[in-house]
Amino acid sequence: MKVKFQHGVFLELDGDPEVRAFMDLLSYNPEDTARGGSLPEIGELVTGSVAQLVDRDQQLRIRVGPPFWERAG
């Protein structure tokens, strides 16, 4: 299950639906640039890496693709 928000999406992780994960707009930079910068659709599989653990929220921050500061152009 994924819920879209203005600033990003909450993601469900394979194997552990109890873990809370969030991917903000700046952390979504898929290699497939044909998407035009739009967020993934509900139910779409994304592959990323853990960018940060936010202890106070018990939440993982997920990054898809290279960080925004490494984007070309």
mmCIF file of the N, C-alpha and C atoms, coordinates in Angstrom:
data_MODEL
# 
_entry.id   MODEL 
# 
loop_
_atom_site.group_PDB 
_atom_site.id 
_atom_site.type_symbol 
_atom_site.label_atom_id 
_atom_site.label_alt_id 
_atom_site.label_comp_id 
_atom_site.label_asym_id 
_atom_site.label_entity_id 
_atom_site.label_seq_id 
_atom_site.pdbx_PDB_ins_code 
_atom_site.Cartn_x 
_atom_site.Cartn_y 
_atom_site.Cartn_z 
_atom_site.occupancy 
_atom_site.B_iso_or_equiv 
_atom_site.pdbx_formal_charge 
_atom_site.auth_seq_id 
_atom_site.auth_comp_id 
_atom_site.auth_asym_id 
_atom_site.auth_atom_id 
_atom_site.pdbx_PDB_model_num 
ATOM 1   N N  . MET A 1 1  ? 0.852  -1.180 0.000   1.00 0.00 ? 1  MET A N  1 
ATOM 2   C CA . MET A 1 1  ? 0.000  0.000  0.000   1.00 0.00 ? 1  MET A CA 1 
ATOM 3   C C  . MET A 1 1  ? 0.887  1.228  0.000   1.00 0.00 ? 1  MET A C  1 
ATOM 4   N N  . LYS A 1 2  ? 0.510  2.198  -0.782  1.00 0.00 ? 2  LYS A N  1 
ATOM 5   C CA . LYS A 1 2  ? 1.264  3.436  -0.842  1.00 0.00 ? 2  LYS A CA 1 
ATOM 6   C C  . LYS A 1 2  ? 0.259  4.581  -0.817  1.00 0.00 ? 2  LYS A C  1 
ATOM 7   N N  . VAL A 1 3  ? 0.536  5.594  -0.040  1.00 0.00 ? 3  VAL A N  1 
ATOM 8   C CA . VAL A 1 3  ? -0.349 6.748  0.047   1.00 0.00 ? 3  VAL A CA 1 
ATOM 9   C C  . VAL A 1 3  ? 0.401  7.958  -0.465  1.00 0.00 ? 3  VAL A C  1 
ATOM 10  N N  . LYS A 1 4  ? -0.181 8.662  -1.452  1.00 0.00 ? 4  LYS A N  1 
ATOM 11  C CA . LYS A 1 4  ? 0.471  9.836  -2.020  1.00 0.00 ? 4  LYS A CA 1 
ATOM 12  C C  . LYS A 1 4  ? 0.144  11.083 -1.211  1.00 0.00 ? 4  LYS A C  1 
ATOM 13  N N  . PHE A 1 5  ? 1.152  11.910 -1.027  1.00 0.00 ? 5  PHE A N  1 
ATOM 14  C CA . PHE A 1 5  ? 1.003  13.200 -0.373  1.00 0.00 ? 5  PHE A CA 1 
ATOM 15  C C  . PHE A 1 5  ? 1.674  14.249 -1.242  1.00 0.00 ? 5  PHE A C  1 
ATOM 16  N N  . GLN A 1 6  ? 1.453  15.486 -0.969  1.00 0.00 ? 6  GLN A N  1 
ATOM 17  C CA . GLN A 1 6  ? 2.040  16.583 -1.728  1.00 0.00 ? 6  GLN A CA 1 
ATOM 18  C C  . GLN A 1 6  ? 3.565  16.529 -1.684  1.00 0.00 ? 6  GLN A C  1 
ATOM 19  N N  . HIS A 1 7  ? 4.140  16.039 -0.603  1.00 0.00 ? 7  HIS A N  1 
ATOM 20  C CA . HIS A 1 7  ? 5.597  16.071 -0.422  1.00 0.00 ? 7  HIS A CA 1 
ATOM 21  C C  . HIS A 1 7  ? 6.272  14.739 -0.689  1.00 0.00 ? 7  HIS A C  1 
ATOM 22  N N  . GLY A 1 8  ? 5.506  13.695 -0.931  1.00 0.00 ? 8  GLY A N  1 
ATOM 23  C CA . GLY A 1 8  ? 6.094  12.391 -1.177  1.00 0.00 ? 8  GLY A CA 1 
ATOM 24  C C  . GLY A 1 8  ? 5.081  11.280 -0.972  1.00 0.00 ? 8  GLY A C  1 
ATOM 25  N N  . VAL A 1 9  ? 5.588  10.072 -0.724  1.00 0.00 ? 9  VAL A N  1 
ATOM 26  C CA . VAL A 1 9  ? 4.717  8.911  -0.549  1.00 0.00 ? 9  VAL A CA 1 
ATOM 27  C C  . VAL A 1 9  ? 5.219  8.049  0.612   1.00 0.00 ? 9  VAL A C  1 
ATOM 28  N N  . PHE A 1 10 ? 4.277  7.387  1.282   1.00 0.00 ? 10 PHE A N  1 
ATOM 29  C CA . PHE A 1 10 ? 4.616  6.362  2.250   1.00 0.00 ? 10 PHE A CA 1 
ATOM 30  C C  . PHE A 1 10 ? 4.674  5.045  1.502   1.00 0.00 ? 10 PHE A C  1 
ATOM 31  N N  . LEU A 1 11 ? 5.678  4.229  1.808   1.00 0.00 ? 11 LEU A N  1 
ATOM 32  C CA . LEU A 1 11 ? 5.888  2.968  1.111   1.00 0.00 ? 11 LEU A CA 1 
ATOM 33  C C  . LEU A 1 11 ? 5.753  1.794  2.065   1.00 0.00 ? 11 LEU A C  1 
ATOM 34  N N  . GLU A 1 12 ? 5.277  0.686  1.522   1.00 0.00 ? 12 GLU A N  1 
ATOM 35  C CA . GLU A 1 12 ? 5.253  -0.568 2.253   1.00 0.00 ? 12 GLU A CA 1 
ATOM 36  C C  . GLU A 1 12 ? 6.447  -1.384 1.785   1.00 0.00 ? 12 GLU A C  1 
ATOM 37  N N  . LEU A 1 13 ? 7.226  -1.876 2.721   1.00 0.00 ? 13 LEU A N  1 
ATOM 38  C CA . LEU A 1 13 ? 8.409  -2.640 2.372   1.00 0.00 ? 13 LEU A CA 1 
ATOM 39  C C  . LEU A 1 13 ? 8.065  -4.114 2.242   1.00 0.00 ? 13 LEU A C  1 
ATOM 40  N N  . ASP A 1 14 ? 8.621  -4.761 1.209   1.00 0.00 ? 14 ASP A N  1 
ATOM 41  C CA . ASP A 1 14 ? 8.430  -6.199 1.040   1.00 0.00 ? 14 ASP A CA 1 
ATOM 42  C C  . ASP A 1 14 ? 8.945  -6.932 2.264   1.00 0.00 ? 14 ASP A C  1 
ATOM 43  N N  . GLY A 1 15 ? 8.163  -7.852 2.751   1.00 0.00 ? 15 GLY A N  1 
ATOM 44  C CA . GLY A 1 15 ? 8.610  -8.689 3.856   1.00 0.00 ? 15 GLY A CA 1 
ATOM 45  C C  . GLY A 1 15 ? 8.316  -8.142 5.236   1.00 0.00 ? 15 GLY A C  1 
ATOM 46  N N  . ASP A 1 16 ? 8.001  -6.846 5.364   1.00 0.00 ? 16 ASP A N  1 
ATOM 47  C CA . ASP A 1 16 ? 7.721  -6.285 6.678   1.00 0.00 ? 16 ASP A CA 1 
ATOM 48  C C  . ASP A 1 16 ? 6.792  -5.080 6.558   1.00 0.00 ? 16 ASP A C  1 
ATOM 49  N N  . PRO A 1 17 ? 5.486  -5.324 6.435   1.00 0.00 ? 17 PRO A N  1 
ATOM 50  C CA . PRO A 1 17 ? 4.539  -4.213 6.287   1.00 0.00 ? 17 PRO A CA 1 
ATOM 51  C C  . PRO A 1 17 ? 4.414  -3.324 7.521   1.00 0.00 ? 17 PRO A C  1 
ATOM 52  N N  . GLU A 1 18 ? 4.989  -3.738 8.650   1.00 0.00 ? 18 GLU A N  1 
ATOM 53  C CA . GLU A 1 18 ? 4.933  -2.935 9.871   1.00 0.00 ? 18 GLU A CA 1 
ATOM 54  C C  . GLU A 1 18 ? 5.931  -1.786 9.858   1.00 0.00 ? 18 GLU A C  1 
ATOM 55  N N  . VAL A 1 19 ? 6.953  -1.866 9.021   1.00 0.00 ? 19 VAL A N  1 
ATOM 56  C CA . VAL A 1 19 ? 7.978  -0.827 8.955   1.00 0.00 ? 19 VAL A CA 1 
ATOM 57  C C  . VAL A 1 19 ? 7.419  0.373  8.192   1.00 0.00 ? 19 VAL A C  1 
ATOM 58  N N  . ARG A 1 20 ? 7.596  1.549  8.755   1.00 0.00 ? 20 ARG A N  1 
ATOM 59  C CA . ARG A 1 20 ? 7.137  2.776  8.091   1.00 0.00 ? 20 ARG A CA 1 
ATOM 60  C C  . ARG A 1 20 ? 8.278  3.334  7.260   1.00 0.00 ? 20 ARG A C  1 
ATOM 61  N N  . ALA A 1 21 ? 8.002  3.610  5.998   1.00 0.00 ? 21 ALA A N  1 
ATOM 62  C CA . ALA A 1 21 ? 9.015  4.175  5.114   1.00 0.00 ? 21 ALA A CA 1 
ATOM 63  C C  . ALA A 1 21 ? 8.395  5.338  4.350   1.00 0.00 ? 21 ALA A C  1 
ATOM 64  N N  . PHE A 1 22 ? 9.181  6.383  4.131   1.00 0.00 ? 22 PHE A N  1 
ATOM 65  C CA . PHE A 1 22 ? 8.708  7.572  3.424   1.00 0.00 ? 22 PHE A CA 1 
ATOM 66  C C  . PHE A 1 22 ? 9.732  7.955  2.367   1.00 0.00 ? 22 PHE A C  1 
ATOM 67  N N  . MET A 1 23 ? 9.245  8.344  1.195   1.00 0.00 ? 23 MET A N  1 
ATOM 68  C CA . MET A 1 23 ? 10.104 8.819  0.118   1.00 0.00 ? 23 MET A CA 1 
ATOM 69  C C  . MET A 1 23 ? 9.601  10.205 -0.287  1.00 0.00 ? 23 MET A C  1 
ATOM 70  N N  . ASP A 1 24 ? 10.434 11.234 -0.070  1.00 0.00 ? 24 ASP A N  1 
ATOM 71  C CA . ASP A 1 24 ? 10.002 12.582 -0.434  1.00 0.00 ? 24 ASP A CA 1 
ATOM 72  C C  . ASP A 1 24 ? 10.314 12.858 -1.905  1.00 0.00 ? 24 ASP A C  1 
ATOM 73  N N  . LEU A 1 25 ? 9.765  13.941 -2.414  1.00 0.00 ? 25 LEU A N  1 
ATOM 74  C CA . LEU A 1 25 ? 9.916  14.280 -3.827  1.00 0.00 ? 25 LEU A CA 1 
ATOM 75  C C  . LEU A 1 25 ? 11.370 14.412 -4.261  1.00 0.00 ? 25 LEU A C  1 
ATOM 76  N N  . LEU A 1 26 ? 12.209 15.018 -3.427  1.00 0.00 ? 26 LEU A N  1 
ATOM 77  C CA . LEU A 1 26 ? 13.616 15.206 -3.782  1.00 0.00 ? 26 LEU A CA 1 
ATOM 78  C C  . LEU A 1 26 ? 14.398 13.899 -3.798  1.00 0.00 ? 26 LEU A C  1 
ATOM 79  N N  . SER A 1 27 ? 13.871 12.874 -3.143  1.00 0.00 ? 27 SER A N  1 
ATOM 80  C CA . SER A 1 27 ? 14.567 11.587 -3.071  1.00 0.00 ? 27 SER A CA 1 
ATOM 81  C C  . SER A 1 27 ? 14.137 10.629 -4.173  1.00 0.00 ? 27 SER A C  1 
ATOM 82  N N  . TYR A 1 28 ? 13.257 11.069 -5.056  1.00 0.00 ? 28 TYR A N  1 
ATOM 83  C CA . TYR A 1 28 ? 12.787 10.208 -6.144  1.00 0.00 ? 28 TYR A CA 1 
ATOM 84  C C  . TYR A 1 28 ? 13.403 10.669 -7.450  1.00 0.00 ? 28 TYR A C  1 
ATOM 85  N N  . ASN A 1 29 ? 14.432 9.962  -7.862  1.00 0.00 ? 29 ASN A N  1 
ATOM 86  C CA . ASN A 1 29 ? 15.152 10.282 -9.094  1.00 0.00 ? 29 ASN A CA 1 
ATOM 87  C C  . ASN A 1 29 ? 15.444 8.970  -9.826  1.00 0.00 ? 29 ASN A C  1 
ATOM 88  N N  . PRO A 1 30 ? 14.394 8.332  -10.359 1.00 0.00 ? 30 PRO A N  1 
ATOM 89  C CA . PRO A 1 30 ? 14.597 7.029  -10.985 1.00 0.00 ? 30 PRO A CA 1 
ATOM 90  C C  . PRO A 1 30 ? 15.479 7.134  -12.221 1.00 0.00 ? 30 PRO A C  1 
ATOM 91  N N  . GLU A 1 31 ? 16.179 6.057  -12.524 1.00 0.00 ? 31 GLU A N  1 
ATOM 92  C CA . GLU A 1 31 ? 17.014 6.019  -13.726 1.00 0.00 ? 31 GLU A CA 1 
ATOM 93  C C  . GLU A 1 31 ? 16.155 6.152  -14.973 1.00 0.00 ? 31 GLU A C  1 
ATOM 94  N N  . ASP A 1 32 ? 14.909 5.700  -14.900 1.00 0.00 ? 32 ASP A N  1 
ATOM 95  C CA . ASP A 1 32 ? 13.978 5.794  -16.024 1.00 0.00 ? 32 ASP A CA 1 
ATOM 96  C C  . ASP A 1 32 ? 13.411 7.212  -16.062 1.00 0.00 ? 32 ASP A C  1 
ATOM 97  N N  . THR A 1 33 ? 14.027 8.089  -16.825 1.00 0.00 ? 33 THR A N  1 
ATOM 98  C CA . THR A 1 33 ? 13.606 9.497  -16.858 1.00 0.00 ? 33 THR A CA 1 
ATOM 99  C C  . THR A 1 33 ? 12.374 9.719  -17.722 1.00 0.00 ? 33 THR A C  1 
ATOM 100 N N  . ALA A 1 34 ? 11.861 8.683  -18.358 1.00 0.00 ? 34 ALA A N  1 
ATOM 101 C CA . ALA A 1 34 ? 10.643 8.820  -19.173 1.00 0.00 ? 34 ALA A CA 1 
ATOM 102 C C  . ALA A 1 34 ? 9.431  9.130  -18.308 1.00 0.00 ? 34 ALA A C  1 
ATOM 103 N N  . ARG A 1 35 ? 9.545  8.937  -17.006 1.00 0.00 ? 35 ARG A N  1 
ATOM 104 C CA . ARG A 1 35 ? 8.415  9.195  -16.102 1.00 0.00 ? 35 ARG A CA 1 
ATOM 105 C C  . ARG A 1 35 ? 8.095  10.687 -16.008 1.00 0.00 ? 35 ARG A C  1 
ATOM 106 N N  . GLY A 1 36 ? 9.040  11.526 -16.340 1.00 0.00 ? 36 GLY A N  1 
ATOM 107 C CA . GLY A 1 36 ? 8.798  12.960 -16.276 1.00 0.00 ? 36 GLY A CA 1 
ATOM 108 C C  . GLY A 1 36 ? 8.730  13.506 -14.869 1.00 0.00 ? 36 GLY A C  1 
ATOM 109 N N  . GLY A 1 37 ? 9.338  12.834 -13.905 1.00 0.00 ? 37 GLY A N  1 
ATOM 110 C CA . GLY A 1 37 ? 9.386  13.332 -12.538 1.00 0.00 ? 37 GLY A CA 1 
ATOM 111 C C  . GLY A 1 37 ? 8.170  13.018 -11.704 1.00 0.00 ? 37 GLY A C  1 
ATOM 112 N N  . SER A 1 38 ? 7.194  12.300 -12.272 1.00 0.00 ? 38 SER A N  1 
ATOM 113 C CA . SER A 1 38 ? 6.001  11.989 -11.489 1.00 0.00 ? 38 SER A CA 1 
ATOM 114 C C  . SER A 1 38 ? 6.297  10.854 -10.516 1.00 0.00 ? 38 SER A C  1 
ATOM 115 N N  . LEU A 1 39 ? 5.595  10.861 -9.412  1.00 0.00 ? 39 LEU A N  1 
ATOM 116 C CA . LEU A 1 39 ? 5.762  9.818  -8.404  1.00 0.00 ? 39 LEU A CA 1 
ATOM 117 C C  . LEU A 1 39 ? 5.196  8.503  -8.925  1.00 0.00 ? 39 LEU A C  1 
ATOM 118 N N  . PRO A 1 40 ? 5.656  7.386  -8.381  1.00 0.00 ? 40 PRO A N  1 
ATOM 119 C CA . PRO A 1 40 ? 5.123  6.094  -8.815  1.00 0.00 ? 40 PRO A CA 1 
ATOM 120 C C  . PRO A 1 40 ? 3.640  5.970  -8.468  1.00 0.00 ? 40 PRO A C  1 
ATOM 121 N N  . GLU A 1 41 ? 2.945  5.151  -9.225  1.00 0.00 ? 41 GLU A N  1 
ATOM 122 C CA . GLU A 1 41 ? 1.515  4.926  -8.996  1.00 0.00 ? 41 GLU A CA 1 
ATOM 123 C C  . GLU A 1 41 ? 1.311  3.974  -7.822  1.00 0.00 ? 41 GLU A C  1 
ATOM 124 N N  . ILE A 1 42 ? 0.130  3.980  -7.246  1.00 0.00 ? 42 ILE A N  1 
ATOM 125 C CA . ILE A 1 42 ? -0.205 3.086  -6.151  1.00 0.00 ? 42 ILE A CA 1 
ATOM 126 C C  . ILE A 1 42 ? -0.076 1.645  -6.643  1.00 0.00 ? 42 ILE A C  1 
ATOM 127 N N  . GLY A 1 43 ? 0.647  0.846  -5.888  1.00 0.00 ? 43 GLY A N  1 
ATOM 128 C CA . GLY A 1 43 ? 0.870  -0.547 -6.238  1.00 0.00 ? 43 GLY A CA 1 
ATOM 129 C C  . GLY A 1 43 ? 2.101  -0.792 -7.093  1.00 0.00 ? 43 GLY A C  1 
ATOM 130 N N  . GLU A 1 44 ? 2.716  0.268  -7.609  1.00 0.00 ? 44 GLU A N  1 
ATOM 131 C CA . GLU A 1 44 ? 3.916  0.134  -8.435  1.00 0.00 ? 44 GLU A CA 1 
ATOM 132 C C  . GLU A 1 44 ? 5.118  -0.221 -7.563  1.00 0.00 ? 44 GLU A C  1 
ATOM 133 N N  . LEU A 1 45 ? 5.938  -1.133 -8.050  1.00 0.00 ? 45 LEU A N  1 
ATOM 134 C CA . LEU A 1 45 ? 7.133  -1.547 -7.338  1.00 0.00 ? 45 LEU A CA 1 
ATOM 135 C C  . LEU A 1 45 ? 8.263  -0.564 -7.616  1.00 0.00 ? 45 LEU A C  1 
ATOM 136 N N  . VAL A 1 46 ? 8.917  -0.092 -6.564  1.00 0.00 ? 46 VAL A N  1 
ATOM 137 C CA . VAL A 1 46 ? 10.093 0.765  -6.713  1.00 0.00 ? 46 VAL A CA 1 
ATOM 138 C C  . VAL A 1 46 ? 11.249 0.129  -5.951  1.00 0.00 ? 46 VAL A C  1 
ATOM 139 N N  . THR A 1 47 ? 12.447 0.354  -6.438  1.00 0.00 ? 47 THR A N  1 
ATOM 140 C CA . THR A 1 47 ? 13.640 -0.156 -5.786  1.00 0.00 ? 47 THR A CA 1 
ATOM 141 C C  . THR A 1 47 ? 14.495 1.029  -5.365  1.00 0.00 ? 47 THR A C  1 
ATOM 142 N N  . GLY A 1 48 ? 14.858 1.067  -4.109  1.00 0.00 ? 48 GLY A N  1 
ATOM 143 C CA . GLY A 1 48 ? 15.641 2.188  -3.614  1.00 0.00 ? 48 GLY A CA 1 
ATOM 144 C C  . GLY A 1 48 ? 16.558 1.755  -2.491  1.00 0.00 ? 48 GLY A C  1 
ATOM 145 N N  . SER A 1 49 ? 17.111 2.738  -1.830  1.00 0.00 ? 49 SER A N  1 
ATOM 146 C CA . SER A 1 49 ? 18.009 2.462  -0.706  1.00 0.00 ? 49 SER A CA 1 
ATOM 147 C C  . SER A 1 49 ? 17.594 3.321  0.481   1.00 0.00 ? 49 SER A C  1 
ATOM 148 N N  . VAL A 1 50 ? 17.961 2.854  1.668   1.00 0.00 ? 50 VAL A N  1 
ATOM 149 C CA . VAL A 1 50 ? 17.662 3.610  2.883   1.00 0.00 ? 50 VAL A CA 1 
ATOM 150 C C  . VAL A 1 50 ? 18.617 4.789  2.941   1.00 0.00 ? 50 VAL A C  1 
ATOM 151 N N  . ALA A 1 51 ? 18.071 5.986  2.976   1.00 0.00 ? 51 ALA A N  1 
ATOM 152 C CA . ALA A 1 51 ? 18.877 7.198  3.020   1.00 0.00 ? 51 ALA A CA 1 
ATOM 153 C C  . ALA A 1 51 ? 19.059 7.689  4.454   1.00 0.00 ? 51 ALA A C  1 
ATOM 154 N N  . GLN A 1 52 ? 18.073 7.375  5.323   1.00 0.00 ? 52 GLN A N  1 
ATOM 155 C CA . GLN A 1 52 ? 18.118 7.904  6.690   1.00 0.00 ? 52 GLN A CA 1 
ATOM 156 C C  . GLN A 1 52 ? 17.149 7.123  7.567   1.00 0.00 ? 52 GLN A C  1 
ATOM 157 N N  . LEU A 1 53 ? 17.481 7.008  8.836   1.00 0.00 ? 53 LEU A N  1 
ATOM 158 C CA . LEU A 1 53 ? 16.573 6.476  9.843   1.00 0.00 ? 53 LEU A CA 1 
ATOM 159 C C  . LEU A 1 53 ? 16.211 7.627  10.765  1.00 0.00 ? 53 LEU A C  1 
ATOM 160 N N  . VAL A 1 54 ? 14.928 7.933  10.854  1.00 0.00 ? 54 VAL A N  1 
ATOM 161 C CA . VAL A 1 54 ? 14.461 9.014  11.715  1.00 0.00 ? 54 VAL A CA 1 
ATOM 162 C C  . VAL A 1 54 ? 13.956 8.372  13.007  1.00 0.00 ? 54 VAL A C  1 
ATOM 163 N N  . ASP A 1 55 ? 14.784 8.420  14.042  1.00 0.00 ? 55 ASP A N  1 
ATOM 164 C CA . ASP A 1 55 ? 14.466 7.754  15.303  1.00 0.00 ? 55 ASP A CA 1 
ATOM 165 C C  . ASP A 1 55 ? 13.171 8.253  15.934  1.00 0.00 ? 55 ASP A C  1 
ATOM 166 N N  . ARG A 1 56 ? 12.993 9.561  15.961  1.00 0.00 ? 56 ARG A N  1 
ATOM 167 C CA . ARG A 1 56 ? 11.817 10.105 16.664  1.00 0.00 ? 56 ARG A CA 1 
ATOM 168 C C  . ARG A 1 56 ? 10.510 9.643  16.031  1.00 0.00 ? 56 ARG A C  1 
ATOM 169 N N  . ASP A 1 57 ? 10.519 9.384  14.718  1.00 0.00 ? 57 ASP A N  1 
ATOM 170 C CA . ASP A 1 57 ? 9.318  8.922  14.026  1.00 0.00 ? 57 ASP A CA 1 
ATOM 171 C C  . ASP A 1 57 ? 9.325  7.411  13.793  1.00 0.00 ? 57 ASP A C  1 
ATOM 172 N N  . GLN A 1 58 ? 10.451 6.747  14.136  1.00 0.00 ? 58 GLN A N  1 
ATOM 173 C CA . GLN A 1 58 ? 10.605 5.327  13.843  1.00 0.00 ? 58 GLN A CA 1 
ATOM 174 C C  . GLN A 1 58 ? 10.279 5.069  12.374  1.00 0.00 ? 58 GLN A C  1 
ATOM 175 N N  . GLN A 1 59 ? 10.951 5.831  11.525  1.00 0.00 ? 59 GLN A N  1 
ATOM 176 C CA . GLN A 1 59 ? 10.637 5.822  10.100  1.00 0.00 ? 59 GLN A CA 1 
ATOM 177 C C  . GLN A 1 59 ? 11.918 5.780  9.266   1.00 0.00 ? 59 GLN A C  1 
ATOM 178 N N  . LEU A 1 60 ? 11.886 5.011  8.188   1.00 0.00 ? 60 LEU A N  1 
ATOM 179 C CA . LEU A 1 60 ? 12.976 4.984  7.222   1.00 0.00 ? 60 LEU A CA 1 
ATOM 180 C C  . LEU A 1 60 ? 12.701 5.998  6.130   1.00 0.00 ? 60 LEU A C  1 
ATOM 181 N N  . ARG A 1 61 ? 13.717 6.712  5.695   1.00 0.00 ? 61 ARG A N  1 
ATOM 182 C CA . ARG A 1 61 ? 13.608 7.590  4.539   1.00 0.00 ? 61 ARG A CA 1 
ATOM 183 C C  . ARG A 1 61 ? 14.271 6.850  3.377   1.00 0.00 ? 61 ARG A C  1 
ATOM 184 N N  . ILE A 1 62 ? 13.564 6.732  2.269   1.00 0.00 ? 62 ILE A N  1 
ATOM 185 C CA . ILE A 1 62 ? 14.009 5.952  1.127   1.00 0.00 ? 62 ILE A CA 1 
ATOM 186 C C  . ILE A 1 62 ? 14.409 6.880  -0.015  1.00 0.00 ? 62 ILE A C  1 
ATOM 187 N N  . ARG A 1 63 ? 15.487 6.510  -0.715  1.00 0.00 ? 63 ARG A N  1 
ATOM 188 C CA . ARG A 1 63 ? 15.936 7.252  -1.899  1.00 0.00 ? 63 ARG A CA 1 
ATOM 189 C C  . ARG A 1 63 ? 15.899 6.294  -3.090  1.00 0.00 ? 63 ARG A C  1 
ATOM 190 N N  . VAL A 1 64 ? 15.335 6.759  -4.208  1.00 0.00 ? 64 VAL A N  1 
ATOM 191 C CA . VAL A 1 64 ? 15.312 5.999  -5.458  1.00 0.00 ? 64 VAL A CA 1 
ATOM 192 C C  . VAL A 1 64 ? 16.182 6.731  -6.459  1.00 0.00 ? 64 VAL A C  1 
ATOM 193 N N  . GLY A 1 65 ? 17.231 6.076  -6.923  1.00 0.00 ? 65 GLY A N  1 
ATOM 194 C CA . GLY A 1 65 ? 18.166 6.700  -7.861  1.00 0.00 ? 65 GLY A CA 1 
ATOM 195 C C  . GLY A 1 65 ? 19.195 7.533  -7.120  1.00 0.00 ? 65 GLY A C  1 
ATOM 196 N N  . PRO A 1 66 ? 20.024 8.252  -7.871  1.00 0.00 ? 66 PRO A N  1 
ATOM 197 C CA . PRO A 1 66 ? 21.064 9.068  -7.239  1.00 0.00 ? 66 PRO A CA 1 
ATOM 198 C C  . PRO A 1 66 ? 20.459 10.254 -6.480  1.00 0.00 ? 66 PRO A C  1 
ATOM 199 N N  . PRO A 1 67 ? 21.173 10.769 -5.489  1.00 0.00 ? 67 PRO A N  1 
ATOM 200 C CA . PRO A 1 67 ? 20.660 11.938 -4.744  1.00 0.00 ? 67 PRO A CA 1 
ATOM 201 C C  . PRO A 1 67 ? 20.451 13.140 -5.671  1.00 0.00 ? 67 PRO A C  1 
ATOM 202 N N  . PHE A 1 68 ? 19.541 14.028 -5.294  1.00 0.00 ? 68 PHE A N  1 
ATOM 203 C CA . PHE A 1 68 ? 19.192 15.164 -6.153  1.00 0.00 ? 68 PHE A CA 1 
ATOM 204 C C  . PHE A 1 68 ? 20.391 16.052 -6.456  1.00 0.00 ? 68 PHE A C  1 
ATOM 205 N N  . TRP A 1 69 ? 21.357 16.129 -5.524  1.00 0.00 ? 69 TRP A N  1 
ATOM 206 C CA . TRP A 1 69 ? 22.525 16.999 -5.763  1.00 0.00 ? 69 TRP A CA 1 
ATOM 207 C C  . TRP A 1 69 ? 23.483 16.398 -6.793  1.00 0.00 ? 69 TRP A C  1 
ATOM 208 N N  . GLU A 1 70 ? 23.273 15.138 -7.166  1.00 0.00 ? 70 GLU A N  1 
ATOM 209 C CA . GLU A 1 70 ? 24.122 14.512 -8.180  1.00 0.00 ? 70 GLU A CA 1 
ATOM 210 C C  . GLU A 1 70 ? 23.426 14.461 -9.543  1.00 0.00 ? 70 GLU A C  1 
ATOM 211 N N  . ARG A 1 71 ? 22.231 14.995 -9.635  1.00 0.00 ? 71 ARG A N  1 
ATOM 212 C CA . ARG A 1 71 ? 21.504 14.969 -10.911 1.00 0.00 ? 71 ARG A CA 1 
ATOM 213 C C  . ARG A 1 71 ? 22.222 15.830 -11.939 1.00 0.00 ? 71 ARG A C  1 
ATOM 214 N N  . ALA A 1 72 ? 22.255 15.348 -13.151 1.00 0.00 ? 72 ALA A N  1 
ATOM 215 C CA . ALA A 1 72 ? 22.879 16.115 -14.245 1.00 0.00 ? 72 ALA A CA 1 
ATOM 216 C C  . ALA A 1 72 ? 21.931 17.217 -14.712 1.00 0.00 ? 72 ALA A C  1 
ATOM 217 N N  . GLY A 1 73 ? 22.507 18.371 -15.006 1.00 0.00 ? 73 GLY A N  1 
ATOM 218 C CA . GLY A 1 73 ? 21.746 19.469 -15.600 1.00 0.00 ? 73 GLY A CA 1 
ATOM 219 C C  . GLY A 1 73 ? 20.848 20.125 -14.674 1.00 0.00 ? 73 GLY A C  1 
# 
